[in-house]
Amino acid sequence: MSIYCVAVFLCLLSSTWGFATHHEHRHSGQKERDSDGAYSPRDHLHYDEHGEHRADFDHEAILGSVKEAEAFHQLPLEEAKKRLRDLAEKMDKNHDGYVDKTEMKQWILRSFKLLSQEESEDRFLEMDIDRDGRVSWKEALADIQQDARGGEMPDDFDSDDEEWVREDRLIFEAADENRDGYLTRDEFLGFSHPEEVAKMESVLVRHSLDEKDSNADGKINFQEFVGPDARDQSQEWLITEKDRFDKDYDRNGDGFLDEKEIAGWLIPDNNEMADDEVVHLFSHADDDQDDLLSYDEILEHHDVFVGSEATDFGDHLTRLDKFSDEL
């Protein structure tokens, strides 16, 4: 699409704009959202704003815990290597002395799951004000209200705040499997990380349609995708978004996002992220380039996997049997 065509299209958008809106925010109980409303992929902080690689992401992908990744850096080097070898043996599912790419991917996917559970548990404990082991909508709402005003309870909400509450209420109710008005620890994952729970997919898609599908045709066109915020953006931005819409999300090329394509846009692909991380780790540690990581190669590059001095592994190394059950 030429710059001229984009400029014309932008003028048309400005004059024919629908009423669908979208908000960029972080739900009090939920993960970061991108500006277009999609859930931020777990690897969105793999590189910083300057394009510099963040080793912490690799460490978390191996350890499955932010807390343990932080603690691992405090261990003496030899102790860190000893514990890393214990983990390598757990990664090596066929016990052949090597970790292949499939085994590494399975391990990373397990770590992503554990990281989400850890984040969810932290949010659950923050929201469970009365410490009864469950979160009510009243408790969730109180947290949302505080989050909306930077930690202070607001006297009133503006229209954006009300939309956040409506969306959170829908997700809360969908996560409440037994419809008792409370979320248990297990149910809470569907509220804090709905993009990680399969049964929540239809809820997210339906909400996106309610929010963006201004002509109520059950799908999202490009005008609805970019929303009214596009009128304040540059032509280059619009070109980039159109390219992303066409190449990344509109898989059948019909100019619309159907429900399946909307899900593909909203929900990060953990498999794709795990594949990318496998490539990254092997590029740094597979010294003989045989597509296998020996235990020695993993230990030689311990700084890639767990940090230069790496962790009080906590539960990870005191309950290594849990990895066997989860893989």
Secondary structure, 3 states (H helix, E strand, C coil): CCHHHHHHHHHHHHHCCCCCCCCCCCCCCCCCECCCCCECCHHHHCECCCCCECHHHHHHHHHCCHHHHHHHCCCCHHHHHHHHHHHHHHHCCCCCCEEEHHHHHHHHHHHHHHHHHHHHHHHHHHHCCCCCCCEEHHHHHHHHHHHHCCCCCCCCCCHHHHHHHHHHHHHHHHHCCCCCCEECHHHHHHHHCHHHCHHHHHHHHHHHHHHHCCCCCCCEEHHHHHCHHHHHCCHHHHHHHHHHHHHHHCCCCCCEECHHHHHHHHCCCHHHHHHHHHHHHHHHHCCCCCCEEEHHHHHHCHHHHCCCCCCCCCHHHHCCHHHHHHC
